Amino acid sequence: MADGDWEGLVRDGVAPAHRSGEELSYWVHIYPARLAPLPPEAWELSDHGQVEPELDTWWVVLPLWTVNAGRSDLSLEATVREQSARVTVQVDGVHVL
């Protein structure tokens, strides 16, 4: 995402097939700063929970960072699934908090 390859997320199956890279990147494109790679502390600041009744599925909200300002008010929303000892992440969207 920091590299701006939104269509790659769709192509690689990390984003829902019904959403385009343009839709996923909407808030990032109008945001006044460029995304930066996530620092390790981003995971400590994430919010998450188990999706009921799917015991192998979790929702995640992860704060995003920008190059100049650090932590931003943008957040990544994703669904994480564990099936057959394999973990998959699906990016559901990016939003301004």
Secondary structure as the mmCIF struct_conf table of DSSP 4:
data_model
#
loop_
_struct_conf.conf_type_id
_struct_conf.id
_struct_conf.beg_label_comp_id
_struct_conf.beg_label_asym_id
_struct_conf.beg_label_seq_id
_struct_conf.end_label_comp_id
_struct_conf.end_label_asym_id
_struct_conf.end_label_seq_id
TURN_TY1_P TURN_TY1_P1 ALA A 2 ASP A 3
HELX_RH_AL_P HELX_RH_AL_P1 TRP A 6 ARG A 11
TURN_TY1_P TURN_TY1_P2 ASP A 12 GLY A 13
BEND BEND1 VAL A 14 ALA A 15
TURN_TY1_P TURN_TY1_P3 ALA A 17 HIS A 18
BEND BEND2 ARG A 19 ARG A 19
HELX_RH_AL_P HELX_RH_AL_P2 GLY A 21 LEU A 24
TURN_TY1_P TURN_TY1_P4 SER A 25 SER A 25
HELX_RH_AL_P HELX_RH_AL_P3 TYR A 26 ILE A 30
BEND BEND3 TYR A 31 ALA A 33
STRN STRN1 LEU A 35 ALA A 36
HELX_LH_PP_P HELX_LH_PP_P1 PRO A 37 PRO A 39
TURN_TY1_P TURN_TY1_P5 PRO A 40 PRO A 40
HELX_RH_AL_P HELX_RH_AL_P4 GLU A 41 GLU A 44
TURN_TY1_P TURN_TY1_P6 LEU A 45 LEU A 45
STRN STRN2 ASP A 47 GLN A 50
HELX_LH_PP_P HELX_LH_PP_P2 VAL A 51 VAL A 51
BEND BEND4 GLU A 52 PRO A 53
TURN_TY1_P TURN_TY1_P7 LEU A 55 ASP A 56
STRN STRN3 THR A 57 THR A 66
TURN_TY1_P TURN_TY1_P8 VAL A 67 ALA A 69
STRN STRN4 GLY A 70 GLN A 83
TURN_TY1_P TURN_TY1_P9 SER A 84 ALA A 85
STRN STRN5 ARG A 86 VAL A 96
#
